[in-house]
């Protein structure tokens, strides 16, 4: 959950395109590693870590992509889970970047 969504229990819970980008970044990381982000934390502790601007470490797992492609993917994830919602890339930029570095692999499949 994006940090801005878990700040106050009395506030109305509303997702935004920016919070969806945050969530999508963690979904990509889960796909990369096969583990939930913060696997040693329960849901409440993971949310607290995110509110404190902590993020998962870069996986050591090689996903059978060139190292420069994995680096591009990691940098995209870092941008997507920026603490400040207004700093996250819009959906169109995420799509463009994913297509840019993963497109050649998808075309070959």
C-alpha positions as CSV (number, residue, x, y, z in Angstrom):
1,X,0.0,0.0,0.0
2,X,1.3,3.4,-0.9
3,X,2.4,5.5,2.1
4,X,-0.2,8.1,1.6
5,X,-3.0,5.5,1.9
6,X,-2.0,4.3,5.3
7,X,-1.4,7.5,7.1
8,X,-4.6,7.9,9.1
9,X,-7.4,5.5,10.0
10,X,-9.9,8.4,10.1
11,X,-9.1,9.6,6.6
12,X,-11.1,8.3,3.7
13,X,-9.2,5.6,1.8
14,X,-8.9,6.6,-1.9
15,X,-6.6,5.1,-4.4
16,X,-5.1,7.3,-7.1
17,X,-3.2,6.6,-10.3
18,X,0.0,7.4,-8.3
19,X,-0.9,5.0,-5.5
20,X,-1.6,2.3,-8.2
21,X,1.9,2.9,-9.6
22,X,3.3,2.4,-6.2
23,X,1.4,-0.9,-5.8
24,X,2.3,-2.0,-9.3
25,X,6.0,-1.6,-8.4
26,X,5.7,-4.0,-5.5
27,X,3.8,-6.4,-7.8
28,X,6.7,-6.3,-10.2
29,X,9.1,-6.9,-7.4
30,X,7.0,-9.8,-6.1
31,X,7.1,-11.3,-9.6
32,X,10.9,-10.8,-9.8
33,X,11.6,-12.4,-6.4
34,X,8.7,-14.8,-5.9
35,X,8.3,-13.3,-2.5
36,X,6.1,-10.6,-1.0
37,X,8.0,-7.4,-0.4
38,X,9.3,-7.3,3.2
39,X,8.9,-11.1,3.6
40,X,10.0,-11.0,7.3
41,X,7.3,-8.4,8.2
42,X,3.6,-8.9,8.8
43,X,1.3,-6.6,6.9
44,X,1.2,-3.9,9.7
45,X,5.0,-3.8,10.1
46,X,5.5,-3.7,6.3
47,X,3.1,-0.7,6.1
48,X,5.0,1.0,8.9
49,X,8.3,0.5,7.1
50,X,6.8,2.0,4.0
51,X,5.5,5.0,5.9
52,X,9.1,5.5,7.3
53,X,10.3,5.6,3.7
54,X,11.9,2.2,3.8
55,X,11.9,0.1,0.7
56,X,12.9,-3.5,-0.2
57,X,16.5,-4.1,-1.1
58,X,17.5,-4.9,-4.7
59,X,17.0,-8.6,-5.3
60,X,20.1,-10.7,-5.8
61,X,18.0,-13.1,-7.9
62,X,18.9,-13.0,-11.6
63,X,15.8,-13.1,-13.7
64,X,17.6,-14.2,-16.9
65,X,17.8,-10.7,-18.4
66,X,21.0,-8.8,-19.3
67,X,22.4,-7.0,-16.3
68,X,21.7,-3.6,-17.8
69,X,18.0,-4.6,-18.4
70,X,17.7,-5.7,-14.7
71,X,19.3,-2.3,-13.7
72,X,16.8,-0.4,-15.8
73,X,14.0,-2.4,-14.2
74,X,15.3,-1.7,-10.7
75,X,15.6,2.0,-11.4
76,X,12.0,2.1,-12.7
77,X,10.8,0.4,-9.5
78,X,12.7,2.9,-7.4
79,X,11.0,5.7,-9.3
80,X,7.6,4.0,-9.0
81,X,7.8,3.7,-5.2
82,X,8.9,7.3,-4.5
83,X,7.6,8.4,-1.1
84,X,6.2,11.6,-2.5
85,X,3.2,10.6,-4.7
86,X,3.8,13.5,-7.0
87,X,7.3,12.2,-7.8
88,X,6.1,8.9,-9.1
89,X,6.1,8.5,-12.9
90,X,2.7,8.6,-14.6
91,X,1.3,5.4,-16.1
92,X,2.3,6.4,-19.7
93,X,5.9,6.8,-18.6
94,X,6.0,3.5,-16.9
95,X,4.5,1.8,-20.0
96,X,7.0,3.6,-22.2
97,X,10.0,2.6,-20.1
98,X,8.9,-1.0,-19.7
99,X,8.3,-1.3,-23.4
100,X,11.7,0.3,-24.1
101,X,13.8,-2.2,-22.2
102,X,11.5,-5.3,-22.2
103,X,10.0,-4.9,-25.7
104,X,12.9,-6.7,-27.5
105,X,12.4,-9.7,-25.3
106,X,8.7,-9.8,-25.8
107,X,9.1,-9.6,-29.6
108,X,11.5,-12.5,-29.5
109,X,9.1,-14.7,-27.6
